[in-house]
Amino acid sequence: MNTFGNRFRVSIFGESHGPRIGVTVDGVLPGMPLGEEDFAEDLGRRKAGALGTTPRTEDDFPQIVSGVYNGRTTGAPLTILFRNENTRSEDYEGFREHPRPGHADFTANLKFDGFNDPRGGGHFSGRLTLAIVAAGVVAKKMLYFAKFHAQLIEVGGLKDAAAWPDALKAAQEEGDSLGGIVECTVEGLPIGLGEPFWNSVESQVSHAVFSIPGVRGIEFGDGFQASRMKGSEHNDPFPEHHCCGRHKHPQPPVTNHAGGVNGGLTNGNPLVFRVAFKPTASIAKAGIPGRHDVCFALRTPVIVEAMAAIVLADLAL
């Protein structure tokens, strides 16, 4: 449905062109300092305006309506609202009869018997990731011991960032779009977060990350490259004086081909994973009107961070 998590539960609501979108987070630790200013940095990283992003800009100012008293979290459900103001709903007329390729127009219309809001993609829109970023800010505060870093490492198949502006301009002039890959690293995690099988770290992170619109793949550590390696190449050996005793100080593996996870549990090394985003489906070349990103992957690193933080906060509780 629209809720993720067991102990740290995140529920998102709203539509792209509705009056507001928002998020309710349950399981927030009490006593944490929290104000609207705490969201500014991460929300700013998601904003449009740079080359290759949509001309649609919003204030994205968070309004905390519950869960905070005298500047600190209360432990009650935390609800944050955002206004939608810069909308052009007329751009989306006719998509119910003529659904866009690569979008939820077709499937959502059938699933909800035509009652869904189609404007701007409705509840399926990437606009809802704003609420996810806000929840991620709260999760990061709870995970004060962890350091999150996500960055774009590839655009349109190009790994050299110096080549990205020309590629973005060329795609825009052609009325086309580009995809990209984001790499996320989380350092400082304790050993043993996660559960075997269904609730492994990889399972839960993958579940959350695939909830970001436009994700087409995820890999941890060496990922698919591991299938082309030998065991002697891929294995992460432990230090010579490693110890697993309860009263000792165990050391993580000396290499990190596994991406910081063994048996679904964090092993003390940085958690490392990469996410593949498809090219924007709404393109001028296909005759689709509206204001769309040439490469929406440009705005996703902070969203990937937020999803990882939400999962890890839930597992840590």
Secondary structure as UniProt FT lines:
FT   STRAND          3..4
FT   STRAND          9..14
FT   TURN            16..17
FT   STRAND          20..26
FT   TURN            30..31
FT   HELIX           36..39
FT   HELIX           40..46
FT   TURN            51..52
FT   STRAND          63..66
FT   STRAND          68..69
FT   TURN            70..71
FT   STRAND          72..73
FT   STRAND          78..83
FT   HELIX           89..92
FT   TURN            93..97
FT   TURN            101..102
FT   HELIX           105..111
FT   TURN            112..114
FT   HELIX           119..124
FT   HELIX           126..128
FT   HELIX           129..142
FT   TURN            143..145
FT   STRAND          147..155
FT   TURN            156..157
FT   HELIX           161..163
FT   HELIX           164..173
FT   TURN            174..175
FT   STRAND          180..187
FT   TURN            191..192
FT   HELIX           197..199
FT   HELIX           201..209
FT   TURN            210..211
FT   TURN            213..214
FT   STRAND          215..220
FT   TURN            221..222
FT   HELIX           223..228
FT   HELIX           231..234
FT   TURN            240..241
FT   TURN            246..247
FT   TURN            257..258
FT   STRAND          261..262
FT   TURN            263..264
FT   STRAND          265..266
FT   STRAND          271..277
FT   HELIX           284..286
FT   HELIX           296..299
FT   HELIX           301..316
//
